[in-house]
Amino acid sequence: MKLHPSALRICAVSVALLTAAPLLSGSALAQTASLSADYAQTLQNIENTKFNIARTEMYIAGQERKIAELQALIANTPKTNADIEAMLPRAVTQVGRVINSDVPFRIEERRARLDKLRETVENAEIAPTEKYRSLLSLLKIETEYGQTVDWYEADRPLNEGETPVLVPVFEDDPDAPENSDAPQIAVMDPLTGEQKLLPETGYFVHYGRLSLAYLSTDATYGRRWNTETKMWDDLSASELNDVRFAVRMARGETAPSVLTADVRLPEGE
């Protein structure tokens, strides 16, 4: 059966419409999906903006709180300085009592440091905060003394009424060849023409703040501070050996080890 040409045209149009329908439907769906994505992104942007605003407000509030604290601190500064000024003389007096009643290691050095602090505290031109810093610095040094075994050189310690032990002074011979083992020569006093004599010096070693001992440079004689009698006691042979080892260890001449020290605490401590 043959179809009329007009019928063929109708069929062709119908097929074309049916073929185009899926294409139009897909384009519409794609456009709708794009609009939904844009809308969702807009909502997310709004939420992000709200979050950033809230975070900024919290930061500003924190800064305002800090400013208020600083303003309060500044307002209270005169009162704080007055408190520091009132406390410092009492602190200096207390530190002085500790040093004077303590084991007398490096005593002249410590008293000189205390005198300097006292001068600083009494100086009206120095700021209270600087005075307080000086006090803390001294206390830090005093604290560190109690945590180490240390040594230093000084004159032989004497009890009240004892006279210094004088020893002859020698020096290297300037005419001796360099790097030679030539013996030293005596130092002569230009006023008397006799050999110069000076007080005996030796090594002091202190075991923290607990014990203090002295050892002559030839390591043949030693003394230990007696915290009960506040006097120097001569060392026995066994005690002398202990101090020799302690001096070598403190000077870094031997490996660190356990030390033996005679510790006598005053009554009531």
One Martini backbone bead per residue (centre of mass of N, CA, C, O) as a GRO file, in nm:
protein
  269
    1MET     BB    1   0.099   0.034   0.022
    2LYS     BB    2   0.035   0.369  -0.052
    3LEU     BB    3   0.127   0.684   0.047
    4HIS     BB    4   0.066   0.990   0.084
    5PRO     BB    5   0.263   1.259   0.077
    6SER     BB    6   0.127   1.400   0.318
    7ALA     BB    7   0.165   1.160   0.512
    8LEU     BB    8   0.473   1.154   0.506
    9ARG     BB    9   0.509   1.434   0.632
   10ILE     BB   10   0.370   1.372   0.900
   11CYS     BB   11   0.563   1.142   0.985
   12ALA     BB   12   0.824   1.307   0.982
   13VAL     BB   13   0.737   1.509   1.197
   14SER     BB   14   0.682   1.307   1.420
   15VAL     BB   15   0.967   1.190   1.438
   16ALA     BB   16   1.112   1.457   1.501
   17LEU     BB   17   0.962   1.512   1.767
   18LEU     BB   18   1.035   1.245   1.909
   19THR     BB   19   1.347   1.296   1.893
   20ALA     BB   20   1.353   1.587   2.045
   21ALA     BB   21   1.232   1.535   2.326
   22PRO     BB   22   1.479   1.418   2.486
   23LEU     BB   23   1.659   1.668   2.446
   24LEU     BB   24   1.485   1.875   2.597
   25SER     BB   25   1.472   1.725   2.866
   26GLY     BB   26   1.785   1.724   2.931
   27SER     BB   27   1.829   2.033   2.934
   28ALA     BB   28   1.633   2.095   3.164
   29LEU     BB   29   1.776   1.921   3.379
   30ALA     BB   30   2.049   2.063   3.370
   31GLN     BB   31   1.945   2.344   3.450
   32THR     BB   32   1.825   2.258   3.724
   33ALA     BB   33   2.089   2.150   3.852
   34SER     BB   34   2.244   2.418   3.838
   35LEU     BB   35   2.051   2.584   4.015
   36SER     BB   36   2.084   2.406   4.270
   37ALA     BB   37   2.386   2.444   4.307
   38ASP     BB   38   2.381   2.750   4.337
   39TYR     BB   39   2.196   2.755   4.585
   40ALA     BB   40   2.373   2.586   4.772
   41GLN     BB   41   2.621   2.775   4.759
   42THR     BB   42   2.479   3.023   4.871
   43LEU     BB   43   2.410   2.900   5.146
   44GLN     BB   44   2.707   2.839   5.224
   45ASN     BB   45   2.808   3.131   5.211
   46ILE     BB   46   2.624   3.235   5.434
   47GLU     BB   47   2.735   3.050   5.660
   48ASN     BB   48   3.030   3.141   5.640
   49THR     BB   49   2.975   3.437   5.706
   50LYS     BB   50   2.854   3.392   5.985
   51PHE     BB   51   3.104   3.253   6.106
   52ASN     BB   52   3.306   3.487   6.060
   53ILE     BB   53   3.153   3.693   6.227
   54ALA     BB   54   3.159   3.538   6.496
   55ARG     BB   55   3.468   3.511   6.515
   56THR     BB   56   3.527   3.816   6.512
   57GLU     BB   57   3.364   3.886   6.765
   58MET     BB   58   3.534   3.710   6.956
   59TYR     BB   59   3.804   3.852   6.907
   60ILE     BB   60   3.715   4.134   6.994
   61ALA     BB   61   3.634   4.052   7.279
   62GLY     BB   62   3.915   3.956   7.364
   63GLN     BB   63   4.060   4.227   7.320
   64GLU     BB   64   3.886   4.392   7.514
   65ARG     BB   65   3.963   4.226   7.765
   66LYS     BB   66   4.267   4.285   7.755
   67ILE     BB   67   4.244   4.590   7.771
   68ALA     BB   68   4.105   4.593   8.047
   69GLU     BB   69   4.335   4.454   8.200
   70LEU     BB   70   4.553   4.665   8.137
   71GLN     BB   71   4.407   4.906   8.258
   72ALA     BB   72   4.398   4.787   8.544
   73LEU     BB   73   4.703   4.757   8.579
   74ILE     BB   74   4.774   5.053   8.540
   75ALA     BB   75   4.595   5.158   8.775
   76ASN     BB   76   4.770   4.960   8.991
   77THR     BB   77   5.073   5.040   8.987
   78PRO     BB   78   5.124   5.218   9.238
   79LYS     BB   79   5.046   4.995   9.441
   80THR     BB   80   5.254   4.785   9.349
   81ASN     BB   81   5.507   4.957   9.403
   82ALA     BB   82   5.453   4.995   9.703
   83ASP     BB   83   5.472   4.698   9.776
   84ILE     BB   84   5.761   4.656   9.681
   85GLU     BB   85   5.898   4.872   9.860
   86ALA     BB   86   5.804   4.734  10.132
   87MET     BB   87   5.940   4.444  10.080
   88LEU     BB   88   6.248   4.473  10.020
   89PRO     BB   89   6.383   4.528  10.301
   90ARG     BB   90   6.290   4.258  10.423
   91ALA     BB   91   6.432   4.076  10.218
   92VAL     BB   92   6.722   4.172  10.270
   93THR     BB   93   6.731   4.094  10.568
   94GLN     BB   94   6.676   3.791  10.527
   95VAL     BB   95   6.916   3.728  10.344
   96GLY     BB   96   7.130   3.817  10.548
   97ARG     BB   97   7.066   3.600  10.759
   98VAL     BB   98   7.129   3.357  10.584
   99ILE     BB   99   7.425   3.420  10.513
  100ASN     BB  100   7.533   3.455  10.816
  101SER     BB  101   7.419   3.146  10.898
  102ASP     BB  102   7.571   3.010  10.694
  103VAL     BB  103   7.775   2.855  10.514
  104PRO     BB  104   8.102   3.020  10.450
  105PHE     BB  105   8.081   3.042  10.140
  106ARG     BB  106   8.176   3.296   9.965
  107ILE     BB  107   8.127   3.536  10.168
  108GLU     BB  108   8.234   3.799  10.039
  109GLU     BB  109   8.077   3.779   9.775
  110ARG     BB  110   7.791   3.769   9.901
  111ARG     BB  111   7.807   4.034  10.063
  112ALA     BB  112   7.858   4.218   9.820
  113ARG     BB  113   7.591   4.150   9.679
  114LEU     BB  114   7.412   4.250   9.910
  115ASP     BB  115   7.513   4.544   9.918
  116LYS     BB  116   7.422   4.611   9.632
  117LEU     BB  117   7.123   4.561   9.682
  118ARG     BB  118   7.087   4.768   9.905
  119GLU     BB  119   7.160   5.013   9.728
  120THR     BB  120   6.934   4.973   9.524
  121VAL     BB  121   6.691   4.992   9.721
  122GLU     BB  122   6.784   5.291   9.832
  123ASN     BB  123   6.739   5.394   9.544
  124ALA     BB  124   6.516   5.635   9.420
  125GLU     BB  125   6.598   5.616   9.096
  126ILE     BB  126   6.499   5.327   9.108
  127ALA     BB  127   6.297   5.105   9.003
  128PRO     BB  128   6.108   4.865   9.147
  129THR     BB  129   6.143   4.647   8.925
  130GLU     BB  130   6.456   4.651   8.932
  131LYS     BB  131   6.483   4.571   9.226
  132TYR     BB  132   6.335   4.303   9.202
  133ARG     BB  133   6.527   4.178   8.994
  134SER     BB  134   6.777   4.182   9.180
  135LEU     BB  135   6.660   3.994   9.392
  136LEU     BB  136   6.612   3.747   9.208
  137SER     BB  137   6.907   3.713   9.123
  138LEU     BB  138   7.019   3.649   9.405
  139LEU     BB  139   6.833   3.407   9.468
  140LYS     BB  140   6.930   3.231   9.235
  141ILE     BB  141   7.222   3.202   9.327
  142GLU     BB  142   7.163   3.082   9.610
  143THR     BB  143   7.016   2.833   9.502
  144GLU     BB  144   7.249   2.711   9.328
  145TYR     BB  145   7.445   2.650   9.561
  146GLY     BB  146   7.256   2.400   9.669
  147GLN     BB  147   7.312   2.212   9.376
  148THR     BB  148   7.633   2.201   9.420
  149VAL     BB  149   7.972   2.117   9.355
  150ASP     BB  150   8.227   2.341   9.466
  151TRP     BB  151   8.511   2.564   9.390
  152TYR     BB  152   8.787   2.754   9.549
  153GLU     BB  153   9.015   3.018   9.610
  154ALA     BB  154   9.186   3.077   9.930
  155ASP     BB  155   9.246   3.147  10.231
  156ARG     BB  156   9.312   3.023  10.515
  157PRO     BB  157   9.125   2.929  10.767
  158LEU     BB  158   9.018   3.105  11.071
  159ASN     BB  159   9.010   3.140  11.393
  160GLU     BB  160   8.973   3.299  11.663
  161GLY     BB  161   9.313   3.411  11.730
  162GLU     BB  162   9.441   3.337  11.476
  163THR     BB  163   9.719   3.315  11.269
  164PRO     BB  164   9.861   3.341  10.990
  165VAL     BB  165   9.994   3.137  10.740
  166LEU     BB  166  10.314   3.162  10.619
  167VAL     BB  167  10.448   3.168  10.282
  168PRO     BB  168  10.655   3.132  10.041
  169VAL     BB  169  10.753   3.293   9.739
  170PHE     BB  170  10.728   3.190   9.398
  171GLU     BB  171  10.893   3.186   9.069
  172ASP     BB  172  10.970   3.197   8.761
  173ASP     BB  173  11.251   3.181   8.574
  174PRO     BB  174  11.332   3.413   8.330
  175ASP     BB  175  11.619   3.257   8.241
  176ALA     BB  176  11.485   3.016   8.158
  177PRO     BB  177  11.416   2.792   7.950
  178GLU     BB  178  11.187   2.708   7.745
  179ASN     BB  179  11.019   2.431   7.863
  180SER     BB  180  11.140   2.394   8.139
  181ASP     BB  181  11.238   2.236   8.472
  182ALA     BB  182  11.306   2.468   8.634
  183PRO     BB  183  11.334   2.610   8.917
  184GLN     BB  184  11.217   2.814   9.133
  185ILE     BB  185  11.216   3.141   9.261
  186ALA     BB  186  11.252   3.369   9.489
  187VAL     BB  187  11.068   3.627   9.637
  188MET     BB  188  11.161   3.954   9.696
  189ASP     BB  189  11.163   4.206   9.924
  190PRO     BB  190  11.238   4.539   9.864
  191LEU     BB  191  11.239   4.643  10.168
  192THR     BB  192  11.393   4.389  10.327
  193GLY     BB  193  11.536   4.155  10.142
  194GLU     BB  194  11.339   3.932  10.181
  195GLN     BB  195  11.142   3.685  10.166
  196LYS     BB  196  10.836   3.649  10.053
  197LEU     BB  197  10.523   3.659  10.237
  198LEU     BB  198  10.216   3.464  10.247
  199PRO     BB  199   9.926   3.356  10.282
  200GLU     BB  200   9.777   3.073  10.285
  201THR     BB  201   9.655   2.872  10.021
  202GLY     BB  202   9.354   2.713   9.879
  203TYR     BB  203   9.091   2.473   9.878
  204PHE     BB  204   8.748   2.501   9.831
  205VAL     BB  205   8.463   2.290   9.930
  206HIS     BB  206   8.113   2.264   9.847
  207TYR     BB  207   7.811   2.089   9.956
  208GLY     BB  208   7.645   2.301   9.883
  209ARG     BB  209   7.490   2.386  10.205
  210LEU     BB  210   7.620   2.157  10.408
  211SER     BB  211   7.940   2.177  10.329
  212LEU     BB  212   8.285   2.278  10.435
  213ALA     BB  213   8.616   2.274  10.286
  214TYR     BB  214   8.978   2.250  10.331
  215LEU     BB  215   9.276   2.260  10.104
  216SER     BB  216   9.579   2.242  10.051
  217THR     BB  217   9.787   2.256   9.779
  218ASP     BB  218   9.948   1.985   9.895
  219ALA     BB  219   9.729   1.796  10.045
  220THR     BB  220   9.815   1.787  10.385
  221TYR     BB  221   9.576   1.993  10.463
  222GLY     BB  222   9.268   2.031  10.667
  223ARG     BB  223   8.927   2.168  10.682
  224ARG     BB  224   8.614   2.206  10.877
  225TRP     BB  225   8.299   2.316  10.909
  226ASN     BB  226   8.126   2.386  11.214
  227THR     BB  227   7.784   2.427  11.270
  228GLU     BB  228   7.787   2.427  11.588
  229THR     BB  229   8.058   2.609  11.663
  230LYS     BB  230   8.165   2.801  11.437
  231MET     BB  231   8.421   2.625  11.338
  232TRP     BB  232   8.743   2.501  11.267
  233ASP     BB  233   8.835   2.174  11.175
  234ASP     BB  234   9.048   1.933  11.175
  235LEU     BB  235   9.154   1.677  10.978
  236SER     BB  236   9.155   1.368  10.919
  237ALA     BB  237   9.282   1.129  10.724
  238SER     BB  238   9.008   1.032  10.605
  239GLU     BB  239   8.891   1.316  10.547
  240LEU     BB  240   9.116   1.408  10.359
  241ASN     BB  241   9.056   1.209  10.134
  242ASP     BB  242   8.770   1.309  10.072
  243VAL     BB  243   8.855   1.601   9.993
  244ARG     BB  244   9.045   1.537   9.766
  245PHE     BB  245   8.827   1.409   9.588
  246ALA     BB  246   8.632   1.652   9.580
  247VAL     BB  247   8.828   1.849   9.443
  248ARG     BB  248   8.878   1.686   9.186
  249MET     BB  249   8.583   1.676   9.098
  250ALA     BB  250   8.522   1.985   9.097
  251ARG     BB  251   8.773   2.030   8.884
  252GLY     BB  252   8.758   1.781   8.668
  253GLU     BB  253   8.983   1.533   8.741
  254THR     BB  254   8.725   1.352   8.782
  255ALA     BB  255   8.478   1.153   8.802
  256PRO     BB  256   8.176   1.135   8.893
  257SER     BB  257   8.063   1.081   9.237
  258VAL     BB  258   8.049   0.975   9.547
  259LEU     BB  259   8.018   1.164   9.843
  260THR     BB  260   8.183   1.247  10.152
  261ALA     BB  261   8.020   1.415  10.433
  262ASP     BB  262   8.024   1.625  10.709
  263VAL     BB  263   7.708   1.663  10.878
  264ARG     BB  264   7.605   1.941  11.093
  265LEU     BB  265   7.325   2.029  11.255
  266PRO     BB  266   7.167   2.242  11.413
  267GLU     BB  267   6.971   2.288  11.656
  268GLY     BB  268   6.635   2.259  11.527
  269GLU     BB  269   6.693   2.138  11.208
   0.00000   0.00000   0.00000
